[in-house]
Amino acid sequence: MNSLAPPCPAPATSAAGDLPASVTSLLGAAPGPPSRRFLSHLLHGDADASRPHTVFADRRRVETALESGDNPLLYEAYRDIAPARNGWRADLVVYQPGTLPDGQPHRSIGHWNPPTQLEVFQTLTGTTLMLVAGHRSDGSRYAHQVTTRAGDVAVVPFGAWHLTYVLDGPAAVFNIYTDIHLDPDEAHPHQDGAKYRRAAAPGLVVVRDGDTDRPASVTASQGEYGPPTSLPVPAWLATWPLATHLPDLHAHAPMTSLAALVRTALATEILGGPA
């Protein structure tokens, strides 16, 4: 994935030196350089793609900051950081600490997952807050939030939108995902730029409130999604080895275990996506 060149100077260094050995060892084995995402990407996306659906607490403040040369590095995304296994792919994202001009903590761009994608996240270091929103089978909408620290796991519902903030960083987040409708013997697709334009983002952002962070609905979506509640823990996780380091699980779990995870999730969760 090619990155849009920042329109103004931006920090060129990463925080890899501040990460624990378990994370730096993963970075050292990465097959290639990361995709680097700056504040400008939240507004403009990549040079060869249309703009993402990004919601801000105050878009004008962000635009003014960029015009004045403030374009910080938000995160580095290591796509396919480990070899794919039985249709499962793995990414690692390292988020930099900081606050955006509109008061949001540093964040990801946010996107909608496909309705058949199963995705699991584990925070390896630092503290993150994830916002999740989506559509129920009856057409109603939901919004959830979850704060994760080192070792915590979060599962994104099928077809949901999600956005990650860094509350304490640098924060390293490892995720694995698969499309459950693909045959294991077929090629499995990468996450691509289309995910940022699949549908409009819900009007949900997090802004700093002094030394804390509070979710705040800032657009007309407030009446549709409502304030975020705690992200539910899927019932099928009760049969899953949560104590396992997710990178190790991806690398060493038997193929039968990975297949069983998909079958159990599919049997207990509802496929869905934006209407």
N, C-alpha and C positions, 0 to 999 in steps of 0.2 A: 504494500500500500504506500503510495507516494504521499509525502507530506507537503502541504502548502508552505512555501518559504515565508517566514515571518516578514511582515511589511516593515519591521523596524528591529533594531538589535534586541536580542533576548539572551538570557543566561544560557551558556553552552555546556555547563557542567551538570551532571546528575548527582543524586545523593547516594550512589551505590556504596560509597565509603561509610555511610551511616547505617547500613543494613547489616543484619546478622549473617553469619557464615552460611546458614542454610539457604538464604536467599541469594547471596553472591555466588554460591556454587551453581545455582540454577542459571543465573545470568551468564556465568562463565561458559556454560554448555549451550547457550542459545545459538541457533543455527545462523543467525544474522543480526544486524543492528535493529534497534527498536524503531517503531513509528513514534515520532515525537509530536506531542500535541500542545499547542500554545493557546493563549487566550483568543488569538485571532481565529483559531479553528472553530470556536463556539459560534462565531458570527458567520464565517465564510466557508468553513469546511475545507476540502481539498481543492487544488487548482483545477482538477479535471472532473469535478462533480458539482451538483447543485448544492445550495446552502442547506444545512441541517435545520430541523425544527427545534430551535433552542429558545427556551423561555428564560427571561431575566427578571429580577426584581426591579431593575431600573436599566433598561437597554441603553438609554442615552449616556448614562455614566460610563458604561462599558465602551461605547463608541468613542467618547471623549478621551478616555484613558488610552485607547489604541492610537488615536490621532496624535496624542502627545508623546508616544513612544513607549508606553507601558504595555509590554506583551510577554508576560511571564510564561515559563514552561509549567504546564499543569501536570503532565504525566508522560511516561514512556511505556508503550505497549509492545510487548514481545509476543507476537503472534506465532502460533505453532512452536512454542518453546520446547516441546517434547514431541517425539514421534507419535502420530495418530495410532490408536489401538482400537480395533473392532468398531470403527466409526466414530470413536471419541477423539476430539481434539482438545488441546490445552493451550491456554494463554497465561501470561503473567504481566500484570500492570503495576508499575511503580508510580505512585502519586506523590507529588511534591506538596509540602504544607504551604499555606498562605490563604489570603482572602481576596476575592475579586472586588473590583471597584463598586459593585452594587451590594456588597455585604455578604455574598455567598462564600462559603469555603471553597477552596480549589476543588474541582469536580471533573467528572467525565462528561462527554457530550450528551449521553443518554440516547436510548433507542428502544424500539419495539422488537421483541423476539418473534420469529416465525411461530405459528400456532402449533407446530409439531416439534419444536426444539426443547430439549431438556437441558437445563444449565444449572450447575452447582458452583458456588463460590466459597473460598476459604481465605480469610485474612491471615496472612503469615506474620505480619508485623505492623505496628501502628494501630490506629482506630479509624474506622470508616462508618459512614451512615448511608444506607441505601434506601432510596425511595422506589416503590414499586406500585404500578397502577395497571388496571386492566378492566375487561368487560366480563361479566358473568354470563352464563348461558341464557338467563332470562332478560338480558339486555341492560341490566343495571351495572353500575360501575363501582369500582373499589379503589382505595389507595391505602398502602401500607408503608411502614418504615421499620428499619431494624438497624441497630448499632452493633457493629462487630469488632471484636478485638482479636489478638493473636490466637489462632486455633478455632475461632468460631466459624460455623458453616451457615450459609444462606442459600435457599433454593428459589429460583425465579419461576413463578407459575407459567404454564404453557401460554405463549402468545402475549405475555405481559411486557409493559414498558418498564425500564429500570434505569436508574441514575445513581452514581456513586460519588459521595463527598469524602474528603479526607479531613477528619477532625483532629488527628494527631499524626504527624508524619515525620519522615517519609513513611508511607503505608504501601506495603506490597500485597497484592491480591492475586491469588491463583484461581483460575476457573477452568472447568471442563464442560464440554457441551457435545450434544449429538442430535441428529435429526432422526427421530424414531421411525420415520416412514421410508428410510432408505435401506436397501438390502446391504448387509454387512460386506458383501463381496464387491459392491459398487464403490466408485470414488465418492468421497464425502466432501461437501463444499466448505470453503473457508467462510468465516464471517467477512462480509464485504461492505463497501460503502453504502449499498442500498438500504442497509438496516437503519441508517440515520434519516431516511426519507420515506420509511414505510407508511407512516401516518403522523399527524400532528402530535406534538408532545402535550401531555396534560399540563395544565397551568399550575404546577407544583414546584416550588423551589424551597431551599433552606437558606435562611439568612442568620447571621450571627446576632445574638442578643446579649451584648456584654461578653461575659466569659462562657456563655452557653450557646447552644444552637437550637432553634425552634423551627419546625416546619411551618410554612406559611403559604396559603393559596393566594396567588397574586393576579389571576386572570378570571375570565368568565367561567372557567372550568370548575370553580369552587363549588357551585351548585351541583355539578355533575359527579364529581369525585368525592367531595367532602374532605374533612381533615383526615390525615393518615392515622390508621390504627396499627397495632403491632402486626408484623408479618407472621402469618401462621406457619407453623412447622408441619410439613407434610407427614401424614401418618406412616408412609413407607420408610421414613428415615429411622424409625424404631428398629428396623432390621438391618441397618447399615452401620458399618464400623466408624462411628463419628470420631473416635479417638485417633483414627489413622490420619497421618499427614497426607493431605490431598495429592500433592505431587507424587508421593510414594504409591498411593492407591492407583493413580493413573498409570504409573510405570510398571507396577508389579501385580496388580489384582488379576486373578485368573479371568480369562475371557468369559467363562461361564458366569462369573460374578457380575461382570459388567452387563451381560445380556439379561441376567435376572433383575438387575437394578432397573433397566428399561421396562421390562415386563411388569414389574410391581408398580412403578410410577404410572404407567399407562393404565393399569387396572384400577387405580385409586384416584387419579387426577383427571380433570376435564380439559380437553384440548380447547383452545380458544385464541382469539386475537382481536384487534381493533375492527369495529364494524365499518 
